[in-house]
């Protein structure tokens, strides 16, 4: 790597500086655009294969697992999630540092902060696993990865809402109040959609009624979209911050 003269001020300038708000929006847009593209291609070109179930009844929307298991949808989804996963891990670390600074003297909230970090990492790891092991390849692995993703997502949302309830109670900041309110709304909406999706999935497998799997798929979309919106609330949490890539200062030599 070419470097400027020793002591040059250019050497100490950041290599990259990006507003955290742009970083967050870009991170969420990757899976959002990838999922919309996969659903659109599946509906347009692979409707019969994407909506096929063991019940052999009429369905009109593919499940997400079906939509991301076909070609080229599989590769679009894997590319988007692969690019999105590293920033998500970075955001998990950023939130943990944020909570530690806020709750330095509050042990219960510090423990919840560690729990939020753990389930955030598990959520992203489950998403990666269900993405790269499709339902048509190894169904059991895909199913359990999906369960890890959904379970970790719900616990992470619940713990996050509790932490932000405490923040709102002790800090007067309009952006943080707005963030908490939207987090709570999206969590309640997400868990309601999870319950509805589980109900229609079970009903489809039990009674094999036409169109019921379509209702399951619709609520599954809402679960994923509300999950993305929940993570987008980081826009208010870190809107004034920046993501910076810089070279470390050289060690002094004697």
C-alpha positions in Angstrom: 0.0 0.0 0.0 1.3 3.5 -0.9 1.7 5.8 2.0 2.4 9.5 2.3 5.4 10.9 4.0 5.9 10.2 7.7 3.8 12.6 9.7 1.6 13.6 6.7 -1.9 14.7 7.9 -3.4 12.8 4.9 -2.3 9.5 6.4 -4.5 10.0 9.5 -7.6 10.9 7.6 -10.4 8.3 7.5 -10.3 6.1 4.5 -14.1 6.0 4.4 -16.8 7.9 6.2 -20.5 7.0 5.8 -23.5 8.4 7.7 -25.0 5.6 9.9 -28.4 6.4 8.5 -27.3 5.6 5.0 -25.5 2.5 6.3 -28.7 1.3 8.0 -31.0 2.0 5.0 -28.6 0.2 2.6 -28.4 -2.8 4.9 -32.2 -3.2 5.1 -32.7 -2.5 1.4 -30.5 -5.5 0.5 -32.9 -8.2 1.8 -36.0 -6.2 0.9 -35.1 -5.8 -2.7 -33.9 -9.4 -2.9 -37.1 -10.8 -1.5 -39.3 -8.6 -3.7 -37.3 -9.7 -6.8 -37.5 -13.4 -5.8 -41.3 -13.2 -5.2 -41.8 -11.3 -8.5 -39.8 -13.8 -10.5 -41.5 -16.8 -8.8 -45.0 -15.4 -9.6 -44.1 -14.5 -13.1 -42.1 -17.6 -14.2 -42.4 -20.4 -11.6 -45.9 -20.0 -10.2 -46.8 -23.7 -10.4 -43.6 -25.0 -8.9 -43.5 -22.2 -6.2 -47.1 -22.8 -5.0 -47.0 -26.6 -5.1 -47.7 -28.4 -1.8 -48.4 -31.9 -0.8 -52.1 -31.2 -0.6 -52.4 -30.6 -4.3 -54.9 -27.7 -3.8 -55.0 -24.3 -5.4 -52.6 -21.7 -4.0 -51.8 -18.2 -5.4 -48.8 -17.0 -3.5 -45.5 -18.9 -2.9 -44.0 -19.2 0.6 -40.7 -17.4 1.1 -38.9 -20.8 1.4 -40.3 -21.9 -2.0 -39.5 -18.5 -3.6 -35.9 -18.5 -2.6 -35.2 -22.2 -3.4 -35.7 -21.9 -7.2 -33.3 -20.7 -9.8 -32.3 -17.8 -10.4 -34.2 -16.7 -7.2 -31.9 -18.8 -5.0 -28.8 -16.9 -6.2 -30.4 -13.5 -6.0 -31.4 -14.1 -2.4 -28.1 -15.6 -1.3 -26.2 -12.7 -2.8 -28.4 -10.1 -1.0 -28.3 -11.9 2.4 -24.5 -12.5 2.1 -23.9 -8.8 1.5 -26.3 -7.9 4.2 -25.0 -10.2 7.0 -21.7 -8.5 7.8 -23.4 -5.1 8.4 -26.0 -6.8 10.6 -23.3 -8.3 12.8 -21.7 -4.9 13.0 -25.0 -3.3 14.0 -25.4 -6.0 16.8 -22.0 -4.9 18.2 -22.9 -1.2 17.9 -26.1 -1.7 19.8 -24.2 -3.6 22.6 -21.7 -0.8 22.9 -24.6 1.7 23.0 -26.4 -0.2 25.8 -23.2 -0.6 27.8 -22.6 3.1 27.8 -26.2 3.8 28.8 -26.5 1.2 31.5 -23.0 1.2 32.9 -24.4 1.2 36.5 -27.5 -0.9 36.0 -26.8 -4.6 36.2 -30.3 -5.9 35.1 -30.1 -3.8 31.9 -26.5 -4.8 31.3 -27.6 -8.5 31.4 -30.4 -7.8 29.0 -28.0 -6.0 26.7 -25.9 -9.2 26.6 -29.0 -11.2 25.9 -30.0 -8.8 23.1 -26.5 -9.3 21.5 -26.8 -13.0 21.8 -30.2 -13.3 20.1 -29.3 -10.7 17.5 -26.3 -12.9 16.5 -28.4 -16.0 16.6 -31.1 -14.3 14.4 -28.6 -13.3 11.8 -26.9 -16.7 11.9 -30.2 -18.5 11.5 -31.1 -16.3 8.5 -27.8 -17.2 6.9 -28.3 -20.9 7.5 -31.8 -21.0 6.1 -30.6 -18.9 3.1 -27.7 -21.2 2.1 -29.5 -24.5 2.9 -32.7 -24.3 0.9 -35.9 -26.3 1.7 -35.4 -28.4 -1.4 -31.9 -29.5 -0.4 -32.0 -30.4 3.3 -35.5 -29.6 4.6 -34.8 -30.5 8.3 -31.8 -28.1 8.5 -33.7 -25.4 6.7 -36.7 -25.9 9.0 -34.6 -25.7 12.2 -32.7 -22.7 10.9 -36.0 -21.0 10.2 -37.2 -21.8 13.8 -33.9 -20.3 15.2 -34.4 -17.2 13.1 -38.0 -16.6 14.1 -37.5 -17.5 17.8 -34.3 -15.4 18.1 -36.0 -12.5 16.3 -39.0 -12.4 18.7 -36.8 -12.6 21.8 -34.5 -10.0 20.4 -37.4 -7.7 19.7 -38.9 -8.2 23.2 -35.6 -7.6 25.0 -35.0 -4.5 22.8 -38.4 -3.1 23.6 -37.7 -3.5 27.3 -34.3 -1.8 27.1 -35.8 1.1 25.1 -38.7 1.4 27.6 -36.0 2.1 30.3 -34.2 4.5 28.0 -37.4 6.4 27.4 -38.1 6.6 31.1 -34.8 8.1 32.1 -33.8 10.1 29.0 -35.8 12.9 27.4 -35.1 12.7 23.6 -37.8 12.9 20.9 -36.0 10.6 18.5 -35.5 7.9 21.2 -39.2 8.2 22.2 -40.2 7.8 18.5 -37.8 4.9 18.1 -39.3 3.1 21.2 -42.9 3.6 20.0 -42.2 2.2 16.6 -40.2 -0.7 18.0 -43.1 -1.6 20.3 -45.7 -1.3 17.5 -43.6 -3.4 15.1 -43.0 -6.1 17.7 -46.7 -6.4 18.5 -47.5 -6.5 14.8 -44.7 -9.0 14.1 -45.8 -11.5 16.8 -49.5 -11.2 15.7 -48.5 -12.1 12.1 -46.3 -15.0 13.4 -49.4 -16.4 15.3 -51.6 -15.9 12.2 -49.0 -17.6 9.9 -48.6 -20.5 12.3 -52.4 -20.9 12.5 -52.8 -21.0 8.7 -49.8 -23.3 8.2 -51.2 -25.8 10.7 -54.7 -25.5 9.2 -53.3 -26.1 5.7 -51.5 -29.2 6.8 -54.5 -30.5 8.7 -57.4 -29.8 6.3 -55.7 -29.1 2.9 -58.1 -26.3 2.0 -57.7 -24.3 -1.1 -56.1 -20.9 -0.6 -55.2 -21.4 3.0 -51.5 -21.8 2.2 -51.8 -18.5 0.4 -52.9 -16.8 3.6 -49.9 -18.4 5.4 -47.6 -17.0 2.7 -49.1 -13.6 3.0 -48.6 -13.4 6.8 -45.1 -14.8 6.4 -44.3 -11.9 4.1 -45.7 -9.5 6.8 -43.5 -11.2 9.5 -40.4 -10.6 7.4 -41.3 -7.1 6.3 -42.1 -6.0 9.9 -38.8 -7.6 11.0 -36.9 -5.5 8.5 -38.9 -2.4 9.6 -37.9 -3.1 13.2 -34.2 -3.1 12.3 -34.7 0.1 10.3 -35.6 1.9 13.6 -31.9 2.1 14.1 -32.2 5.1 11.8 -33.4 7.1 14.9 -31.0 5.4 17.3 -27.8 6.2 15.4 -28.9 8.8 12.9 -26.2 11.3 14.0 -23.4 8.8 14.0 -21.0 7.7 11.2 -19.4 4.5 10.1 -15.7 5.3 9.7 -12.8 3.2 8.3 -9.4 4.6 9.2 -5.8 3.5 9.5 -4.6 2.9 13.1 -1.9 5.3 14.3 1.6 4.0 13.9 3.3 2.7 17.1 6.1 4.9 18.3 9.5 3.5 17.7 12.4 4.2 20.1 
